Amino acid sequence: MKKALPLLLFGVLATFNACQKNNPSPVLSREIPAATDNTELDRFIREKVENDGQFLWSWASNEQIWTALNNADFVLSVGFQPEGFVDLDAHIHEIDLQSETWQNARRRVVDLILESEQKRTPGLRTEDIMAYEVLGIPAINVRVTNPETIGLLRASALVRYAEPIGYEPFMKEMRERSSSGCGSNNAEPGLVLNVDYNNILPGCKQSWNHSFHNITGAWNNSTGSGTDIVIIDTGSSDDQNNLNEEFNQGYSSYRYISRLVTLPQATNFWGNPTGSPETPHDQCGHGTSMAGACAAPRGEDGAATGIAYGANLTVYRAAVDVFLDESREVTGVSNAFTQSGNNASVRIISMSMGRITSSSQISDAIKFAYNKGKMIFCAAGTSFSWTAWFTGVIFPASMAEAIAVTGIKDNLTSRCNACHQGSKVDFVMVMEKNSNGRTPLSLDQVSDDPSTVGGSSVATASVAGIAGLVWSKYPSWTRTQVFNRLKSSGNYFPSRHGNFGWGWINAQLATQ
């Protein structure tokens, strides 16, 4: 296959795990506590979400937090700070975690935890309680099996939060959750030319939904060249060469792709690694389709092209699937945000994953990246069988620092069938044909034959691509200027819709 100036940067970031021990301590044969009943906790979480639109672990009692730990993996996320530190949210990107002040605060919190845990398990060592390593923000992940530890932490002036991060409500009813958003990124048979896609030069396909956003007109103004976009998701497929050696082909050239992993290796109750270290390879399929919708090449091999086909791309494998219900997924996501925040070339971060309960660890990481000037897009939510009771904007799209995106049907009046909506939505993207449910084209796992994937997930990656077009056209603009241009190009502007925000963006207008 003929390619124009192939250029590929393949980066594999080491998996982070502070508990990979060659010689496990004998104390780690300690007894696993018996699970407590979580029925009332789940009812409490659901009530808060339905009434308040979110669930913060600060609302839970010590007993409820213990119940959550006890029904998950016993990993507690602990945010720390020196006594009397003021307004961490505004300064989280500036603090020196290696300074004596911050190291002393960390040591004191770890000592408090260790002393309390040793009451239940004598002989426990510091390394025995440390779980997945958190990077760039003042937080630690620890294994807690003594319920008294929770109260001690929450009463300490050194502790900002102490939260379970491996628990989501109704987990007993979610046995299929490991396949959330996975397994459907296969080539779609029977796609119809001039109905589901158009053939465009030099030899690829353009998805049917692009016309609703004037993407073709926008390409006369910008291709995304010179803009760096990050996709935080389930990785990208080793077998999809449009995200590997053929990332530069056709009209896509002089750009790079990085494929990184921050998802820690899985561990057992005692902190010992299980299975093999994680790699950037997308075993789910979700991340591959997100990367494709955003920035797949405008090439010569018949595959579907992405919106920002001239942009640089970094794809993180930060989670197993789109539902962040494992503590290692929360850690993978937070580490991906802080690393993206520290990357001066990155301007846009897109994440099409989330959870029902909040996570202060992820909040810290998003605020870190936001304070570094990054524009952050998050999916408003796509329902599965166990989350259909809640169709509001999920976490972290609900955060003020995130731009929440969802999908609508081509009738331009209703949300796509599984898409969430609400007052916190900022933008929408056409994601579904009202007549037959057809969703947009993207890259499949292994071939040049397109898959079709929709929901708020692809909507988010697509709007991130449009933002890449705008920032490429106006590289000296600030994040606020780019956002204002997107906003003013929305169909509802200057008003704001109660469920769809500023509406669907006219990309040609936004890039003028």
Secondary structure, DSSP 8 states (H G I E B T S, - for coil): ---SS------------TT--SS--GGGG---------HHHHHHHHHHHHHHSS--GGGS-HHHHHHHHHTTT-EEEEEE--TT---HHHHTTT--TTSHHHHHHHHHHHHHHHHHHHHHSTT--HHHHB-S---SSSEEEEE---THHHHHHHH-TTEEEEEESS--TTGGG-TTGGGTT-S--S--TT--BTTTEEEETTTEEEEGGGGGGTHHHHHTT---TT-EEEEEEB-B-TT-GGGTTTSSBTTB-S--EEEEE-----B-TTS-B-S----SB-SSSHHHHHHHHHH----SSS-B--TTTTSEEEEEE--SSSB--SHHHHHHHHHHHHHHHH-TTEEEEEE--BBSS--HHHHHHHHHHHHTT-EEEEE--B--TTTTT--S--BTTTSTTSEEEEEEETTSSSB-TTB---TTEEEEEEEE-TTT----EE--SSSSS-EE--HHHHHHHHHHHHHHHHHHHSTT--HHHHHHHHHHTBTTTTS-BTTTBT-BB-HHHHT-
